[in-house]
Amino acid sequence: MADADPKTQTETQALFDQGLELRREVLGADYVDGSIARANDFMMAFQHITTEWCWGYTWSRPGLEKKTRSMLNLAMLTALNRPAEIKLHVKGALNNGVTVEEIKEILLQATVYCGIPAGLDAFKVANQVLEEEGAFKAQQA
């Protein structure tokens, strides 16, 4: 089997590096570095595709601000009923400047279009994260 094109390897590494920096900024270095450190050879393929495509390519594009991307993610993850990912992305949304009030409105909008069970799961996990992060106290201050 022929070696991979060095230009492609360089471009892929650049996407990974760019994605890793942004992923750490949004989700937190502890979470990201821990995910990579725990990955075996099998799971490392997923870490690469997530870091390169999701963060290095998509999140790094200039067309939308990080705040807007976070808002979209919360709505889409509610639609997909993915509470574990919502939990992660609520923290990221706070890091990207999404307010508690905006998170509530995003989840209400998603609940109407995606259904009460998905909305309930999203609200429960978002509430847990917002409490843990002290976001309710920050809002009152």
C-alpha positions as CSV (number, residue, x, y, z in Angstrom):
1,M,0.0,0.0,0.0
2,A,1.4,3.4,-1.0
3,D,2.2,6.0,1.6
4,A,-0.4,8.8,2.1
5,D,0.2,12.0,0.2
6,P,2.5,14.3,2.4
7,K,0.4,17.3,1.4
8,T,-2.7,15.6,2.6
9,Q,-1.0,14.6,5.8
10,T,0.1,18.2,6.4
11,E,-3.4,19.5,5.7
12,T,-4.9,16.9,8.0
13,Q,-2.5,17.7,10.8
14,A,-3.2,21.5,10.4
15,L,-7.0,20.8,10.7
16,F,-6.3,18.6,13.8
17,D,-4.2,21.3,15.4
18,Q,-6.7,24.1,14.7
19,G,-9.5,21.9,15.8
20,L,-7.8,20.8,19.0
21,E,-7.2,24.4,20.0
22,L,-10.8,25.4,19.4
23,R,-12.2,22.3,20.9
24,R,-10.2,22.9,24.1
25,E,-11.4,26.6,24.2
26,V,-15.1,25.7,23.9
27,L,-15.3,22.4,25.8
28,G,-12.4,22.8,28.2
29,A,-8.9,21.4,28.0
30,D,-9.5,18.9,30.8
31,Y,-12.4,17.3,29.0
32,V,-10.7,17.2,25.6
33,D,-7.3,16.1,26.7
34,G,-8.9,13.5,28.9
35,S,-10.9,12.1,26.0
36,I,-7.8,11.9,23.8
37,A,-5.7,10.4,26.6
38,R,-8.3,7.6,27.3
39,A,-8.7,6.8,23.6
40,N,-7.3,3.4,22.5
41,D,-6.3,2.8,18.9
42,F,-9.9,2.0,18.0
43,M,-11.4,5.2,19.6
44,M,-8.6,7.4,18.4
45,A,-10.0,7.3,14.9
46,F,-13.2,9.0,16.3
47,Q,-11.1,11.6,18.2
48,H,-9.3,12.4,14.9
49,I,-12.5,12.8,12.8
50,T,-14.2,14.8,15.5
51,T,-11.2,17.1,16.0
52,E,-10.4,17.5,12.3
53,W,-13.9,17.8,10.7
54,C,-16.1,19.1,13.5
55,W,-13.7,21.5,15.1
56,G,-10.9,22.1,12.6
57,Y,-13.1,22.4,9.6
58,T,-16.6,23.3,10.6
59,W,-16.3,25.2,13.9
60,S,-13.3,27.2,12.5
61,R,-15.2,28.5,9.5
62,P,-15.7,32.3,9.5
63,G,-19.4,32.2,8.5
64,L,-20.9,31.9,12.0
65,E,-19.8,33.1,15.4
66,K,-19.0,30.5,18.1
67,K,-22.0,31.7,20.0
68,T,-24.3,31.0,17.1
69,R,-22.8,27.5,16.6
70,S,-23.4,26.7,20.2
71,M,-27.0,27.8,20.0
72,L,-27.5,25.6,16.9
73,N,-25.8,22.6,18.6
74,L,-28.2,22.9,21.6
75,A,-31.2,22.8,19.3
76,M,-29.9,20.0,17.2
77,L,-28.8,17.9,20.1
78,T,-32.3,18.4,21.7
79,A,-33.8,17.2,18.4
80,L,-31.6,14.1,18.5
81,N,-32.3,13.6,22.2
82,R,-28.7,13.4,23.2
83,P,-28.6,14.5,26.8
84,A,-24.9,13.6,27.4
85,E,-23.9,15.8,24.5
86,I,-26.3,18.6,25.6
87,K,-24.6,18.6,29.0
88,L,-21.2,19.1,27.3
89,H,-22.5,21.7,24.9
90,V,-24.3,23.7,27.6
91,K,-20.9,24.3,29.2
92,G,-19.5,25.2,25.8
93,A,-22.4,27.6,25.1
94,L,-21.7,29.4,28.4
95,N,-18.0,29.6,27.4
96,N,-19.2,31.1,24.1
97,G,-21.3,33.8,25.7
98,V,-24.8,32.2,25.4
99,T,-26.8,33.4,28.4
100,V,-29.0,31.3,30.7
101,E,-32.1,33.1,29.2
102,E,-30.9,32.3,25.6
103,I,-30.4,28.7,26.6
104,K,-33.9,28.5,28.0
105,E,-35.4,30.0,24.9
106,I,-33.4,27.7,22.6
107,L,-34.7,24.7,24.6
108,L,-38.3,25.9,24.6
109,Q,-38.1,26.4,20.8
110,A,-36.6,23.0,20.4
111,T,-39.2,21.4,22.7
112,V,-42.1,22.7,20.6
113,Y,-40.6,21.3,17.4
114,C,-39.0,18.1,18.8
115,G,-41.4,17.0,21.4
116,I,-41.9,17.1,25.2
117,P,-39.7,14.0,26.0
118,A,-36.7,15.4,24.1
119,G,-37.3,18.8,25.6
120,L,-37.6,17.5,29.1
121,D,-34.3,15.6,28.8
122,A,-32.6,18.7,27.5
123,F,-34.0,21.0,30.2
124,K,-33.1,18.5,33.0
125,V,-29.5,18.2,31.8
126,A,-29.1,21.9,31.0
127,N,-30.5,22.8,34.5
128,Q,-28.0,20.4,36.1
129,V,-25.0,22.0,34.2
130,L,-26.2,25.6,34.9
131,E,-26.5,24.8,38.6
132,E,-23.0,23.2,38.7
133,E,-21.5,26.1,36.8
134,G,-23.2,28.7,39.1
135,A,-24.8,30.3,36.1
136,F,-28.0,31.1,37.9
137,K,-26.1,33.0,40.6
138,A,-24.2,34.9,37.9
139,Q,-27.4,35.8,36.2
140,Q,-28.8,37.3,39.5
141,A,-25.7,39.3,40.2
